[in-house]
């Protein structure tokens, strides 16, 4: 090859190198190369190092993953999440220019973010300063709330300002502190939904949702996180090497209440129980920490992280803040504990549940045109065992677990004598008719085995197992530990009767949820009127017992949990409602199926053909 051809070849290679697109970087790689922290917004100004907060690497790198459309950050304070957002904005300003929008709870906060956080980053990072011009003239294209650069732009908006959300199409939306957003942007609707619509024309759209949580049941970030991969940052135990998230439940500390200082704080391994210090748990976190997903999702990744993992905070300070909040809570001021739970644990605050009004429930009783109303597919029964009586409730079930109370009946007698047991047996074998004349038998019965007649209940149920009559034993851990309503079975008793273990707290929650439904909603609960012709048992005493308990929030080492507390003397109607709910979950019938046509020869129908649960399995209803 001649010298001139070689020169030409070198020239073309040089041109190709200039014209070739830059190597593809992730957000963290770009930040490590080009991001400069500003003195106004950082205690450690200078070059950015992702290794200082290794838990940020994978979540923010996921923004560049084409398979991911939505990222959810349910994070505590002191984790550097705002700096992570700025890194992502810088990346999509310089490396992959795109139209972006950042939404703050209010327009004032959006202006403050632009002035105090975004502008210093653009000014102090050379790569960004080169592409974002200062707004010194009217034709610069840049204002406090809108900045342009080759290939893209960024708009700052307030969730309380419909006008600021009404922008041009946006590829990437950053929604910060969404739990502080108003319910509606003016009269336009949910701000998150509004701004999400701006991205619909982009095939590679991204939505980044960030917040510390607020009130359970009213938290946007909680809802979005539930519909995600639900990932947690896990680190290995220094002793057994098992990965696990750092959890407040595992924190053990010594605290001097007089001097108000933390003497010692450690974290116990949930696998081997070993105690180690903060430094030991966080050693090597950069190389060995790992995000672990609880479930799969097609296009949404969610990340939960509490302050215990923070490299910018300390466990000693976290404990001291907890003790200060605990002291105020004992004086009746719950606000500090609420803030601590939200911003330190990144968990939702449990408000005291609204108490159901027995008069409201009683006043919604309705006329039934037959013993079994239209819509009922199957009957279940529940039996509460007292020393001098049985209390029995029969419930009808339909599609969507809509329910109809059929009859509340008391059978009085001495349980040491056989007659009252015979009376109970006869009642459970009777039939109820619908308007077409179809006869229903009880398909499944749950019978309380507590009290003074446990063995008698076991014997009674064992002899009637073929009729799906089950002894039940209620279980309530009392510390917020979750138990499914149907928590398993055993036959470890004298009569080898099948005893079903019930998580009664979960059952009460399901019952209360059904009582709060509106007519036409799924799982709505119907009550019959008592007439002079028929007393079904749904009187004032019944509704008083149905509302005899309410949920209260308690705390253990700052961890909130709910317990059910009796506020009235008698609660048998509530217990029986729970047992009936358990009965339908044990039976697991197809409640969407139609009832078989009534033939002249047909005399009874117990239910839609049920599927029997395998012993020891949990409820899936």
Helices and strands as residue ranges (DSSP letters): H 3-19, H 27-34, E 36-37, E 46-47, G 50-53, H 55-61, G 62-64, E 70-75, H 81-94, E 99-104, H 107-113, I 114-118, H 119-124, H 126-129, G 138-140, E 146-149, E 152-158, H 162-165, E 172-176, G 178-180, H 191-196, G 197-199, E 206-211, H 220-226, E 231-236, E 243-245, G 248-250, E 251-256, E 261-268, E 275-276, H 278-282, H 285-288, E 290-293, E 300-305, G 307-309, H 315-330, H 335-343, H 358-362, E 378-385, E 389-397, G 399-401, E 403-412, H 418-429, E 432-433, E 439-440, E 442-448, H 454-462, G 465-467, E 469-475, E 486-490, E 499-503, H 504-515, E 525-526, H 540-546, E 549-556, E 559-566, H 572-587
